[in-house]
Amino acid sequence: MFAKLKISLPLLALPLLFGAALSLHADFFALDPGVRGDPAGAGGPIDGISANEMKFFEAGLAAFNEVQDVQGDDPGLGPRFNLDNCAGCHAQPAVGGSSPFTNPQVAVAAKANAKNVVPPFIKIDGPVREARFKFKANGTRDGGVHALFTITGRDDAPGCFLDQPDFATAAAQNNLIFRIPTPTFGAGLIQAIDEDTILANKRSRALRKQFFGIAGRENRNGNDGTITRFGWKAQNKSLLIFAGEAYNVEQGVTNELFPQERDETPGCLFNGTPEDQTRFDQTELTAVPSDTLKFAIFMRFLAPPIPTAETPSISNGRSLFDRIGCALCHTPSLTTGKSSSAAFDQKPVNLYSDLLLHNMGPGLADDILQGNARGDEFRTAPLWGLGQRKFFLHDGRTTELREAIIAHRSFGNLQFGPSEANLAIQIFDSLGGADTQDIFNFLRSL
């Protein structure tokens, strides 16, 4: 019943259904205001941390900025990698954020005399990207990251010879998909949200969600059954796992969570493993933890982004965002549970996400399975900080809000069902220019 409604519902009936006189004419063509140019309002520590926690936050920030070498002061890069530091990927509008305006992957391809060719999908003014293949050559599932670059030719990797992946063939076979970095602001608050809170929110507003065709389900860890919440498909349980995996996959640095090299080609292994580990020989307290643990501590204590001051346009946009159905997935606020750290104990989390997986249809589907997430499912992306992001959606395909919103609309095909966002996007399309502009202004205020 409701699946039919979200395709065939007359637009003239929408104002009556939602108790509001939504504009059905275009006063003018609304425009995305673009990336905010005011102060970052992000990158600092969360309120309420102790003096000792602040010291570890600062140590984590320093580690996050460190540039890795194959050999040298910060050894461990490669043999295959996407970039040589964390802050390069997570840079906008401050360390911990998302893709910067200038993509550092272009420069790192030839750094230290490396012999890499920059793939055509990596642009100087495009997003930082990782590449995944959907299937292996034998037709079985792949889904893993295929690092863009190798250490071949680098001054600190003599004698190593590795080929870059065959991205051209993968692209020609429609076997290539991309991911861009997720911002880490406020990640500690997200980690501290109780599972009961996530599930209670899932059950809330049930009739309205049913009308819109919105379901949503949690991704869960296969071993202990607990809800996972980090990554584009909510595939990672904790910030520590998230950090260890990224260190190994994105920079090629082995660590205590991922201790083996991803490529063990002879002649390309220069260090003992794990390359990053607890430093038992250090006497300074903040120098003992591994880089991986420092990354997790930094992200845990990283404050959420600060929105801009309220205006009548922003207020109306926020109200419309709820009334047209967007807030049914992009939940404005959840609350943390009891925490061992005062900074996270029963705090509001204004993340604009339910942390659940939703069917997004074939238009956004990447056909990658992660945890229990299917090929057309994605975690509702938290929207806080959106006002200062340049690139949108999981693959960074657009820089424009309207395009990002419309991309949520997708009708089913033989492989994937329709997007859960279809009715909300239909209503969005019916708005007049003034109301659309208010929604854009609201989103860019976050």
Long-range contacts (C-beta under 8 A, 24 or more apart in sequence): 2-210, 2-211, 2-212, 2-213, 3-213, 3-418, 5-211, 5-213, 5-423, 6-212, 6-213, 6-418, 6-422, 6-423, 6-426, 7-411, 7-418, 7-422, 9-423, 9-426, 11-426, 11-427, 11-430, 14-427, 14-430, 18-323, 18-324, 18-427, 19-323, 20-323, 22-320, 22-323, 22-324, 22-427, 22-430, 22-431, 22-432, 22-435, 23-431, 23-432, 23-433, 23-434, 23-435, 24-430, 24-432, 25-432, 26-432, 26-433, 27-432, 27-433, 27-434, 28-433, 28-434, 28-437, 29-433, 30-402, 30-433, 30-434, 30-436, 30-437, 30-439, 30-440, 31-437, 31-440, 32-400, 32-401, 32-402, 32-440, 32-444, 33-440, 33-441, 33-444, 34-444, 35-387, 35-388, 35-389, 35-390, 36-93, 36-308, 36-387, 36-388, 36-444, 38-308, 40-93, 40-94, 40-305, 40-388, 41-93, 41-305, 41-306, 41-307, 41-388, 42-93, 42-94, 42-96, 42-97, 42-185, 42-303, 42-304, 42-305, 42-306, 42-385, 42-388, 43-93, 43-94, 43-95, 43-96, 43-97, 43-185, 43-302, 43-303, 44-302, 44-303, 45-301, 45-302, 45-303, 46-186, 46-188, 46-189, 46-301, 46-302, 46-303, 46-304, 46-343, 46-344, 47-303, 47-343, 48-342, 48-343, 49-301, 49-341, 49-343, 50-342, 53-301, 53-341, 53-343, 54-301, 55-285, 55-286, 56-286, 56-289, 56-294, 56-297, 56-301, 57-297, 57-298, 57-301, 57-302, 58-286, 59-286, 59-287, 59-289, 59-294, 59-297, 60-294, 60-295, 60-296, 60-297, 60-298, 60-299, 60-301, 61-95, 61-298, 62-294, 63-291, 63-294, 63-295, 63-298, 64-90, 64-95, 64-96, 64-294, 64-295, 64-298, 65-95, 66-291, 68-251, 68-253, 69-112, 69-156, 70-151, 70-154, 70-156, 70-157, 70-270, 70-271, 71-156, 71-157, 71-270, 71-271, 72-156, 75-270, 75-271, 75-275, 76-251, 76-252, 76-253, 76-254, 76-271, 76-275, 76-276, 77-151, 77-251, 77-252, 77-253, 78-150, 78-151, 78-154, 78-157, 78-160, 78-251, 78-252, 78-268, 79-150, 79-151, 79-157, 79-160, 79-162, 79-252, 79-261, 79-262, 79-263, 79-265, 79-268, 79-269, 80-147, 80-149, 80-150, 80-151, 80-162, 80-252, 80-262, 80-263, 81-147, 81-148, 81-149, 81-150, 81-151, 81-250, 81-251, 81-252, 82-128, 82-130, 82-145, 82-147, 82-148, 82-149, 82-249, 82-250, 82-251, 83-108, 83-128, 83-250, 83-251, 84-108, 84-111, 84-251, 85-251, 86-246, 86-250, 86-251, 86-295, 88-128, 89-128, 89-181, 89-250, 90-181, 90-183, 90-184, 92-388, 92-389, 92-390, 93-385, 93-388, 96-183, 96-184, 96-185, 96-298, 96-299, 96-302, 97-183, 97-184, 97-185, 97-385, 97-388, 97-389, 98-180, 98-181, 98-182, 98-183, 98-385, 98-389, 98-390, 98-391, 99-127, 99-128, 99-180, 99-181, 99-390, 99-391, 99-396, 100-128, 100-390, 101-125, 101-390, 103-127, 103-128, 104-128, 105-129, 105-148, 105-149, 108-149, 109-148, 109-149, 111-154, 112-154, 112-155, 112-156, 113-153, 113-154, 113-155, 114-149, 114-150, 114-151, 114-152, 114-153, 114-154, 115-152, 115-153, 116-148, 116-149, 116-150, 116-152, 116-153, 116-164, 117-164, 119-148, 119-164, 119-167, 120-167, 121-167, 121-171, 121-176, 121-178, 122-148, 126-391, 126-396, 127-180, 127-390, 127-391, 127-396, 128-180, 128-181, 128-396, 129-178, 129-179, 129-180, 129-395, 129-396, 130-178, 130-179, 130-180, 130-249, 130-250, 131-165, 131-167, 131-170, 131-176, 131-177, 131-178, 132-176, 132-177, 132-178, 132-179, 132-366, 132-368, 133-165, 133-170, 133-175, 133-176, 134-175, 134-176, 134-177, 134-366, 134-367, 134-368, 135-175, 141-369, 143-368, 143-369, 143-370, 145-249, 145-250, 146-170, 147-249, 147-250, 147-252, 147-262, 150-268, 151-252, 151-268, 156-270, 157-268, 157-270, 159-267, 160-265, 160-267, 160-268, 161-267, 161-268, 162-263, 162-265, 162-268, 177-366, 177-367, 177-368, 177-395, 178-394, 178-395, 178-396, 179-232, 179-394, 179-395, 180-391, 180-394, 180-395, 180-396, 182-230, 182-231, 182-232, 182-381, 183-305, 183-382, 183-385, 183-389, 184-299, 184-302, 185-302, 185-303, 185-304, 185-305, 185-384, 185-385, 186-302, 186-303, 186-304, 186-305, 186-349, 186-351, 186-382, 186-384, 187-230, 187-239, 187-299, 187-300, 187-302, 188-239, 188-299, 188-300, 188-301, 188-302, 188-343, 188-344, 189-304, 189-336, 189-344, 189-347, 189-349, 189-351, 190-229, 190-230, 190-349, 190-351, 190-355, 190-382, 191-229, 191-230, 191-238, 191-239, 191-300, 192-336, 192-337, 192-339, 192-344, 192-347, 192-349, 193-229, 193-334, 193-335, 193-336, 193-337, 193-349, 193-355, 194-336, 194-337, 195-226, 195-227, 196-337, 197-334, 197-335, 197-336, 197-337, 198-227, 198-229, 198-334, 198-354, 198-355, 198-356, 199-227, 201-331, 201-334, 201-354, 202-354, 202-356, 205-328, 208-325, 208-328, 209-328, 211-423, 212-325, 212-328, 212-420, 212-423, 212-424, 213-418, 213-420, 213-422, 213-423, 214-325, 214-328, 214-329, 214-358, 214-420, 214-421, 215-358, 215-359, 215-420, 216-329, 216-354, 216-356, 216-357, 216-358, 216-380, 216-420, 217-356, 217-357, 218-355, 218-356, 218-357, 219-357, 219-370, 219-371, 219-372, 219-373, 219-379, 220-371, 220-372, 221-371, 222-371, 222-372, 227-355, 228-371, 229-355, 229-379, 231-370, 231-379, 232-378, 232-379, 232-381, 232-394, 233-357, 233-368, 233-370, 233-371, 233-373, 233-377, 233-378, 233-379, 234-355, 234-356, 234-357, 234-371, 234-373, 234-379, 235-370, 235-371, 235-373, 238-296, 239-295, 239-296, 239-299, 239-300, 240-292, 240-293, 240-296, 242-296, 242-299, 243-292, 243-293, 243-295, 243-296, 243-299, 244-292, 246-295, 247-276, 247-291, 247-292, 247-295, 253-291, 255-290, 255-291, 255-292, 256-290, 256-292, 257-292, 301-343, 304-349, 304-350, 304-351, 304-384, 304-385, 305-384, 305-385, 305-387, 305-388, 305-446, 307-350, 307-384, 307-387, 307-445, 307-446, 308-387, 308-445, 310-445, 311-441, 311-445, 313-437, 313-438, 313-441, 313-442, 314-438, 314-441, 314-442, 314-445, 315-442, 316-435, 316-438, 316-442, 317-435, 317-438, 317-439, 317-440, 317-441, 317-442, 317-443, 317-445, 318-442, 320-431, 320-435, 320-438, 320-439, 320-442, 321-439, 321-442, 321-443, 324-424, 324-427, 324-428, 324-431, 325-423, 325-424, 325-427, 326-424, 326-428, 327-352, 328-424, 329-353, 329-354, 329-356, 329-358, 329-380, 329-420, 329-421, 330-354, 330-380, 330-383, 331-380, 350-384, 351-382, 351-383, 351-384, 352-382, 352-383, 352-384, 352-446, 353-379, 353-380, 353-381, 353-382, 353-383, 354-380, 355-379, 355-380, 356-380, 358-420, 358-421, 359-416, 359-417, 359-418, 359-419, 359-420, 360-408, 360-410, 360-419, 360-420, 360-421, 361-409, 361-410, 361-411, 361-412, 361-416, 361-417, 361-418, 361-419, 361-422, 362-410, 362-412, 362-413, 362-415, 362-416, 363-407, 363-409, 363-410, 363-419, 364-393, 364-394, 364-407, 364-408, 364-410, 364-419, 365-410, 365-415, 365-416, 366-394, 366-395, 367-415, 375-415, 375-416, 376-416, 376-417, 383-443, 383-446, 384-446, 385-446, 386-443, 386-444, 386-446, 387-443, 387-444, 387-445, 387-446, 401-440, 401-443, 401-444, 402-436, 402-440
